[in-house]
Amino acid sequence: MNKRIQALKYVLADYFSAALAWGLFFIFRKVYIEPLKFGVPVDLEFTERFFYGLFIIPLIWVLVYSFLGTYSDPYRKSRLKELGQTLVISFLGVVVVFFVLLLDDQIAHYKNYYLSFSALFGFHFLFTFIFRFILSSSTAYRVHNRLIGFNTIIVGSNEKAVELFRELEDQKKSSGFRIIGFVHINGSRNHMLEEFTPHLGHFDDIHELIEKHQIEEIICAIETSEHDKIGKIVSSLDGKNVFLKIIPDMYDILSGQVKMSSIFGAPLIDISKEIMPAWQKKLKRGIDIFSAIFALIVLSPLLLLTAIIIKISSEGPILYSHERIGLNGKPFRIFKFRSMVKNAEVNGPALSSKSDSRITPFGKFMRRTRIDEIPNFVNVIKGEMSLVGPRPERQYFIDQIVEVAPHYKHLQKIKPGITSWGQVKYGYAENVKQMVERLKYDIIYLENMSLFVDIKILIYTVLIVLQGRGK
């Protein structure tokens, strides 16, 4: 399977659909709407303006679809879900086109506006969905008939794994899982599943196996006695471009965690790797860049004043920079105004406290008002940080945190931020214990990420800064 070629098919289909819809709408206006206005038939002329529109408008539609993540996973499309998404996006897009391009049209009666809108919406939605439906149905046919599939590894080797394997193999319509083999997670040497599919080794080898076999799906089918290892499995696959599914028990089913995605498929819990929808991710990044540039421009007088005071009030550089750990464990250099005395960490990394003698008098003021973090906006522009996200830590402290709370590594699935819910609720941590305590707020944020939550956190951060309540 070639995802790029499949995505290109959708791009070309959407472009052609939008062009066809715009062309037919142009004819509709010339043949029906404009004669009502002028009282006589109007010549159907395809002007230069028409051809510009025929090229530019479909291109804008394709860019919008791309921004919304339409082409990100072309082989895993639900036709019913796509119907709803196409309907909503077509309606909203046509509203924008109508108000930008068509509202100034001179018409015989205001009802013709409704006719124009309905015609454009009808053409665009109909053609877009028809072509998408054809592509999705073709893919579904090939998946159901096992002509194409997603390379899959089963984690587990005994009764549940065998039961799952048989269920998947006996399906009249395949769910798309192409079982490459299985890995075991216990210490046993006897594996019931080995009779049906190759044994690829221990789960500890999963990263190498994913690369070697180009694995796209992993199904966790471990026994009830092994459920304590689910956390290890989920954590180990963080940052890997695979879909993880887990066989549910009756508690999972009754608690509503099992969502039906296929009538004929096995009931599985999807462990989503997408924390935010694609359009929200891109919009979040756009807001980050715009806000960071705007803040640096507006706050430039404060930046200059702060730099002068730091230089006059204490010996040492104006800015402080050291290595922090960011997205997917990648290190980067963070920039801050220096709030401590020169060579404050000559004896090694150390967290600050309320009575820390290393903090300068002006440094205490900067920390209360968060002025010291304004240079972080440079990291935001560079793409190393976001406005909202868990505060980045140094590897020295991460190693200590992970010993107590291994789930800390979940936070590396997203970019660190200038502010976070943990920062708002807890402030600066003075020791590893407090870091772990603050961690729970950042984990909850991770599981509930949205632009709405980001806005709330930013509002509370601004209030803390204005009131000087930072700690």
C-alpha positions as CSV (number, residue, x, y, z in Angstrom):
1,M,0.0,0.0,0.0
2,N,1.2,3.5,-0.9
3,K,-0.3,6.1,1.4
4,R,1.0,9.0,-0.7
5,I,-0.6,7.7,-3.9
6,Q,-3.9,7.0,-2.1
7,A,-3.8,10.5,-0.5
8,L,-3.1,12.0,-4.0
9,K,-6.2,10.3,-5.3
10,Y,-8.3,12.1,-2.7
11,V,-6.6,15.4,-3.4
12,L,-7.2,15.1,-7.2
13,A,-10.8,13.9,-6.6
14,D,-11.5,16.8,-4.3
15,Y,-9.9,19.3,-6.7
16,F,-11.9,18.0,-9.6
17,S,-15.1,17.9,-7.6
18,A,-14.7,21.6,-6.5
19,A,-13.9,22.6,-10.1
20,L,-16.9,20.8,-11.5
21,A,-19.2,22.3,-8.8
22,W,-17.9,25.8,-9.5
23,G,-18.2,25.4,-13.2
24,L,-21.8,24.1,-13.0
25,F,-22.7,26.9,-10.5
26,F,-21.3,29.4,-13.0
27,I,-23.5,28.0,-15.7
28,F,-26.5,28.0,-13.3
29,R,-26.0,31.7,-12.6
30,K,-25.7,32.6,-16.3
31,V,-28.6,30.4,-17.4
32,Y,-31.1,30.9,-14.6
33,I,-30.2,33.7,-12.0
34,E,-28.9,36.5,-14.3
35,P,-31.9,36.2,-16.8
36,L,-34.2,36.8,-13.9
37,K,-32.3,40.0,-13.1
38,F,-32.0,41.4,-16.6
39,G,-35.3,40.0,-18.0
40,V,-33.6,38.6,-21.1
41,P,-31.4,35.6,-21.8
42,V,-27.7,36.1,-21.0
43,D,-24.9,34.8,-23.3
44,L,-22.9,32.0,-21.7
45,E,-19.3,33.4,-21.8
46,F,-16.4,31.7,-20.1
47,T,-14.3,34.8,-19.2
48,E,-10.8,35.0,-17.9
49,R,-12.3,35.6,-14.4
50,F,-14.1,32.3,-14.7
51,F,-10.9,30.3,-15.4
52,Y,-9.1,32.1,-12.5
53,G,-11.9,31.0,-10.2
54,L,-11.9,27.5,-11.7
55,F,-8.2,27.2,-10.7
56,I,-8.0,29.1,-7.4
57,I,-11.2,28.1,-5.7
58,P,-10.7,24.3,-5.9
59,L,-7.1,24.9,-4.7
60,I,-8.3,26.7,-1.6
61,W,-10.8,23.8,-0.9
62,V,-7.9,21.3,-1.1
63,L,-5.8,23.4,1.2
64,V,-8.6,23.6,3.7
65,Y,-9.1,19.9,3.6
66,S,-5.4,19.3,4.1
67,F,-5.4,21.7,7.1
68,L,-8.3,19.7,8.6
69,G,-6.3,16.5,8.3
70,T,-8.5,14.9,5.6
71,Y,-5.6,13.3,3.8
72,S,-3.6,12.1,6.8
73,D,-4.8,8.5,6.9
74,P,-6.4,7.7,3.5
75,Y,-6.7,3.9,4.0
76,R,-8.7,4.1,7.3
77,K,-11.8,6.1,6.3
78,S,-15.3,5.5,7.5
79,R,-17.8,6.2,4.8
80,L,-20.5,7.2,7.3
81,K,-18.2,9.5,9.2
82,E,-16.9,10.9,6.0
83,L,-20.5,11.7,4.9
84,G,-21.0,13.8,8.1
85,Q,-17.6,15.6,7.8
86,T,-18.1,16.3,4.1
87,L,-21.6,17.7,4.8
88,V,-20.4,20.0,7.6
89,I,-17.2,21.2,5.9
90,S,-19.1,21.8,2.6
91,F,-21.7,23.9,4.3
92,L,-19.3,26.0,6.3
93,G,-17.0,26.5,3.2
94,V,-19.9,27.5,1.0
95,V,-21.0,30.0,3.6
96,V,-17.6,31.6,3.4
97,V,-17.5,31.6,-0.4
98,F,-21.0,33.0,-0.5
99,F,-20.2,36.0,1.8
100,V,-16.8,36.7,0.2
101,L,-17.7,36.3,-3.5
102,L,-21.4,36.2,-4.1
103,L,-23.1,38.6,-1.6
104,D,-22.4,41.6,-3.8
105,D,-24.3,40.1,-6.8
106,Q,-27.2,42.2,-8.1
107,I,-30.2,40.0,-8.1
108,A,-33.9,40.3,-9.0
109,H,-35.2,39.1,-5.6
110,Y,-33.6,38.2,-2.3
111,K,-34.8,34.6,-2.7
112,N,-32.3,34.2,-5.5
113,Y,-29.6,34.4,-2.8
114,Y,-31.0,31.3,-1.3
115,L,-31.2,29.6,-4.7
116,S,-27.5,30.5,-5.4
117,F,-26.4,29.2,-2.0
118,S,-28.4,26.0,-2.3
119,A,-27.1,25.4,-5.8
120,L,-23.4,25.9,-4.9
121,F,-23.8,23.8,-1.7
122,G,-25.6,21.1,-3.5
123,F,-23.2,20.8,-6.3
124,H,-20.1,20.9,-4.1
125,F,-21.3,18.5,-1.5
126,L,-22.7,16.0,-4.0
127,F,-19.7,15.7,-6.2
128,T,-17.2,15.8,-3.3
129,F,-19.0,13.0,-1.5
130,I,-19.6,10.9,-4.6
131,F,-15.9,10.8,-5.5
132,R,-14.8,10.2,-1.9
133,F,-17.4,7.5,-1.5
134,I,-16.1,5.7,-4.7
135,L,-12.5,5.8,-3.4
136,S,-13.4,4.7,0.2
137,S,-15.7,1.9,-1.1
138,S,-12.9,0.7,-3.3
139,T,-10.5,0.6,-0.4
140,A,-13.1,-1.1,1.9
141,Y,-13.7,-3.8,-0.8
142,R,-10.0,-4.5,-1.0
143,V,-9.6,-4.6,2.8
144,H,-12.7,-6.8,3.4
145,N,-11.4,-9.2,0.7
146,R,-7.9,-9.3,2.1
147,L,-6.4,-7.8,-1.0
148,I,-4.7,-5.2,1.2
149,G,-4.1,-5.1,4.9
150,F,-2.2,-3.5,7.8
151,N,0.8,-5.4,9.1
152,T,-0.1,-6.4,12.7
153,I,1.6,-7.9,15.7
154,I,-0.3,-9.6,18.5
155,V,1.1,-9.0,22.0
156,G,0.2,-12.2,24.0
157,S,0.7,-15.9,23.4
158,N,-2.0,-17.9,25.2
159,E,-5.8,-18.4,25.4
160,K,-6.9,-14.8,24.6
161,A,-4.4,-14.4,21.9
162,V,-5.4,-17.7,20.2
163,E,-9.1,-16.8,20.6
164,L,-8.5,-13.4,19.0
165,F,-6.4,-14.8,16.1
166,R,-9.1,-17.4,15.3
167,E,-11.8,-14.7,15.4
168,L,-9.9,-12.4,13.0
169,E,-9.0,-15.3,10.6
170,D,-12.7,-16.6,10.5
171,Q,-14.2,-13.2,9.7
172,K,-16.1,-13.3,6.4
173,K,-15.2,-9.6,5.9
174,S,-11.6,-8.9,7.1
175,S,-11.0,-6.0,9.5
176,G,-7.7,-5.3,7.7
177,F,-5.3,-7.0,10.2
178,R,-2.5,-8.8,8.4
179,I,-1.0,-10.9,11.2
180,I,2.8,-11.0,10.9
181,G,3.3,-12.9,14.2
182,F,3.2,-12.4,17.9
183,V,5.4,-11.4,20.8
184,H,5.2,-12.8,24.4
185,I,5.3,-10.6,27.5
186,N,5.6,-13.3,30.2
187,G,8.5,-15.5,31.0
188,S,7.0,-18.8,29.8
189,R,8.5,-20.8,26.9
190,N,5.3,-22.5,26.0
191,H,3.2,-20.3,23.7
192,M,-0.2,-21.6,22.4
193,L,-0.3,-19.1,19.6
194,E,2.9,-20.5,18.1
195,E,0.8,-23.2,16.5
196,F,-1.0,-20.6,14.3
197,T,1.5,-17.7,13.6
198,P,5.2,-17.0,13.9
199,H,6.8,-16.2,17.3
200,L,8.8,-13.0,16.8
201,G,10.3,-12.8,20.3
202,H,9.8,-10.9,23.5
203,F,7.9,-7.6,23.8
204,D,11.2,-5.9,24.6
205,D,12.1,-6.3,21.0
206,I,8.9,-4.5,19.7
207,H,10.7,-1.3,18.5
208,E,13.0,-3.3,16.2
209,L,10.1,-5.4,15.0
210,I,8.0,-2.4,14.1
211,E,10.8,-1.1,11.9
212,K,11.7,-4.4,10.4
213,H,8.2,-5.5,9.4
214,Q,6.7,-2.0,8.9
215,I,4.1,-2.7,11.5
216,E,1.0,-0.4,11.6
217,E,-1.2,-2.2,14.1
218,I,-0.5,-3.8,17.5
219,I,-3.2,-5.7,19.3
220,C,-2.7,-6.4,23.0
221,A,-4.3,-9.8,23.8
222,I,-2.7,-10.6,27.1
223,E,-4.2,-12.7,29.9
224,T,-6.1,-11.3,32.8
225,S,-3.2,-12.2,35.1
226,E,-0.9,-10.0,32.9
227,H,-3.0,-6.8,33.0
228,D,-0.4,-5.1,35.2
229,K,1.8,-5.0,32.2
230,I,-0.6,-2.9,30.1
231,G,0.9,0.3,31.4
232,K,4.4,-0.8,30.3
233,I,3.0,-1.7,26.8
234,V,1.3,1.6,26.3
235,S,4.3,3.6,27.6
236,S,6.7,1.7,25.4
237,L,4.7,2.4,22.3
238,D,4.5,6.2,23.0
239,G,5.9,8.1,20.0
240,K,5.7,5.1,17.7
241,N,3.6,5.6,14.6
242,V,1.4,2.5,15.2
243,F,-2.2,2.0,16.2
244,L,-2.6,0.2,19.5
245,K,-5.7,-1.9,20.4
246,I,-6.6,-3.9,23.5
247,I,-8.9,-6.8,24.0
248,P,-11.5,-5.5,26.6
249,D,-12.8,-7.4,29.6
250,M,-16.4,-7.1,30.8
251,Y,-15.6,-4.1,33.0
252,D,-14.3,-2.2,30.0
253,I,-17.5,-3.0,28.1
254,L,-19.8,-2.0,30.9
255,S,-17.9,1.2,31.5
256,G,-18.4,2.3,27.9
257,Q,-14.8,2.2,26.8
258,V,-15.5,-0.2,23.9
259,K,-16.7,1.9,21.0
260,M,-18.3,0.1,18.0
261,S,-16.3,1.0,14.8
262,S,-17.2,-2.0,12.7
263,I,-20.3,-4.2,12.5
264,F,-18.3,-7.4,11.7
265,G,-15.0,-6.6,13.5
266,A,-13.8,-7.9,16.8
267,P,-14.6,-5.6,19.8
268,L,-11.4,-3.8,20.7
269,I,-10.4,-0.7,22.7
270,D,-8.5,1.9,20.6
271,I,-5.7,3.6,22.4
272,S,-5.7,6.8,20.4
273,K,-2.3,8.2,19.4
274,E,-4.0,11.4,18.2
275,I,-4.2,13.7,21.3
276,M,-5.8,16.6,19.3
277,P,-7.6,16.6,15.9
278,A,-5.2,17.6,13.0
279,W,-6.9,20.9,12.5
280,Q,-6.6,21.9,16.1
281,K,-2.9,21.0,16.1
282,K,-2.3,23.2,13.1
283,L,-4.4,26.0,14.5
284,K,-2.6,25.7,17.9
285,R,0.7,26.0,16.1
286,G,-0.5,29.1,14.1
287,I,-1.7,30.7,17.4
288,D,1.6,30.0,19.0
289,I,3.6,31.7,16.2
290,F,1.3,34.7,15.9
291,S,1.1,35.2,19.7
292,A,4.9,34.8,20.3
293,I,5.8,37.3,17.6
294,F,3.1,39.7,18.8
295,A,4.2,39.3,22.4
296,L,7.9,40.0,21.6
297,I,6.9,43.1,19.7
298,V,4.5,44.5,22.2
299,L,6.7,43.6,25.2
300,S,10.0,44.9,23.6
301,P,10.2,48.0,25.9
302,L,9.7,45.7,28.9
303,L,12.4,43.3,27.5
304,L,14.8,46.2,27.1
305,L,14.1,47.5,30.6
306,T,14.4,44.1,32.2
307,A,17.7,43.5,30.4
308,I,19.1,46.8,31.7
309,I,18.0,46.1,35.3
310,I,19.5,42.6,35.3
311,K,22.8,44.0,33.9
312,I,23.0,46.7,36.5
313,S,21.7,44.8,39.6
314,S,23.9,41.7,39.4
315,E,27.0,40.3,37.8
316,G,26.5,37.8,35.0
317,P,24.8,37.5,31.6
318,I,21.4,38.9,30.9
319,L,20.0,35.7,29.4
320,Y,20.3,32.2,30.9
321,S,20.3,29.1,28.6
322,H,20.5,25.4,29.3
323,E,19.4,22.1,27.8
324,R,15.8,20.9,28.4
325,I,14.0,17.8,27.1
326,G,11.2,18.5,24.6
327,L,8.8,16.6,22.2
328,N,9.6,12.9,21.9
329,G,12.6,13.3,24.2
330,K,14.5,15.6,21.9
331,P,16.8,18.0,23.8
332,F,16.7,21.8,23.1
333,R,18.2,24.9,24.6
334,I,15.7,27.1,26.5
335,F,16.1,30.8,26.9
336,K,15.2,32.8,30.1
337,F,16.1,36.0,31.8
338,R,18.7,35.2,34.4
339,S,17.1,35.3,37.8
340,M,20.0,33.8,39.8
341,V,23.5,34.8,40.7
342,K,26.3,34.0,38.3
343,N,27.5,30.3,38.5
344,A,24.4,29.4,40.6
345,E,24.8,25.7,39.6
346,V,28.5,25.4,39.8
347,N,28.0,22.4,42.1
348,G,25.5,20.7,39.7
349,P,21.8,21.0,38.9
350,A,19.6,22.1,41.8
351,L,15.9,23.2,42.0
352,S,15.1,26.6,43.5
353,S,13.0,27.2,46.6
354,K,11.2,30.2,48.2
355,S,14.2,31.0,50.4
356,D,16.9,30.2,47.8
357,S,19.8,32.5,48.3
358,R,20.9,32.1,44.7
359,I,17.9,34.1,43.5
360,T,18.7,37.8,43.1
361,P,16.3,40.4,44.5
362,F,15.1,41.4,41.1
363,G,15.0,37.7,40.2
364,K,12.3,37.1,42.8
365,F,10.2,39.8,41.3
366,M,10.7,38.3,37.8
367,R,9.6,34.9,39.0
368,R,6.5,36.2,40.7
369,T,5.4,38.0,37.6
370,R,6.9,35.4,35.2
371,I,8.9,38.0,33.4
372,D,11.9,35.7,33.4
373,E,10.1,33.4,31.0
374,I,9.4,36.0,28.3
375,P,12.4,34.8,26.2
376,N,10.6,31.4,26.0
377,F,8.7,33.0,23.1
378,V,11.8,32.6,21.0
379,N,11.6,28.8,21.7
380,V,7.9,28.9,20.7
381,I,8.8,30.6,17.3
382,K,11.5,28.0,16.7
383,G,8.9,25.2,17.2
384,E,10.6,23.8,20.3
385,M,7.8,24.9,22.7
386,S,4.2,25.9,22.7
387,L,2.3,28.5,24.7
388,V,0.5,25.8,26.7
389,G,2.1,22.5,27.6
390,P,3.9,20.8,30.5
391,R,7.0,22.7,31.6
392,P,10.2,21.2,30.1
393,E,12.6,19.6,32.6
394,R,16.3,18.7,32.5
395,Q,17.3,15.1,31.9
396,Y,19.0,15.1,35.3
397,F,15.6,15.5,37.0
398,I,13.6,13.5,34.5
399,D,15.7,10.4,35.4
400,Q,14.8,10.9,39.1
401,I,11.1,11.5,38.3
402,V,10.8,8.4,36.1
403,E,12.1,6.2,38.9
404,V,9.1,7.3,41.0
405,A,6.5,8.0,38.2
406,P,7.3,6.1,35.0
407,H,4.2,7.7,33.4
408,Y,6.1,11.0,33.2
409,K,7.2,10.0,29.7
410,H,3.7,10.4,28.5
411,L,4.3,14.2,28.7
412,Q,6.9,13.9,26.0
413,K,4.1,13.1,23.4
414,I,3.5,16.9,23.3
415,K,5.6,20.0,23.1
416,P,6.5,21.6,26.4
417,G,4.9,25.0,27.1
418,I,5.5,28.4,28.6
419,T,2.6,27.7,31.0
420,S,0.6,24.6,31.9
421,W,-2.2,23.5,34.2
422,G,0.5,22.1,36.5
423,Q,2.2,25.5,36.5
424,V,-1.1,27.4,37.2
425,K,-2.2,25.0,39.9
426,Y,1.2,24.3,41.5
427,G,3.8,26.7,40.4
428,Y,7.5,26.0,40.5
429,A,8.5,22.7,42.2
430,E,11.2,22.7,44.8
431,N,12.0,19.0,44.8
432,V,11.3,15.8,42.9
433,K,8.4,15.0,45.2
434,Q,6.7,18.2,44.2
435,M,7.5,17.6,40.6
436,V,5.7,14.3,40.8
437,E,2.8,16.0,42.6
438,R,2.5,18.6,39.8
439,L,2.8,15.8,37.2
440,K,-0.8,14.6,37.8
441,Y,-2.2,18.0,36.6
442,D,-0.1,17.9,33.4
443,I,-1.2,14.3,32.8
444,I,-4.9,15.3,33.1
445,Y,-4.2,18.2,30.7
446,L,-2.6,15.7,28.3
447,E,-5.8,13.6,28.3
448,N,-8.1,16.6,27.8
449,M,-6.1,18.7,25.4
450,S,-8.1,21.2,23.3
451,L,-7.9,24.8,22.2
452,F,-10.7,25.6,24.7
453,V,-8.6,24.2,27.6
454,D,-5.5,26.1,26.3
455,I,-7.5,29.4,26.4
456,K,-8.6,28.8,30.0
457,I,-5.0,28.1,31.1
458,L,-3.8,31.2,29.3
459,I,-6.4,33.3,31.0
460,Y,-5.5,32.0,34.5
461,T,-1.8,32.6,33.6
462,V,-2.4,36.2,32.7
463,L,-4.3,36.7,36.0
464,I,-1.4,35.2,37.9
465,V,1.1,37.5,36.1
466,L,-1.0,40.6,36.7
467,Q,-1.5,39.8,40.4
468,G,2.1,38.7,40.9
469,R,1.1,35.4,42.4
470,G,3.6,33.3,40.6
471,K,5.8,31.0,42.7
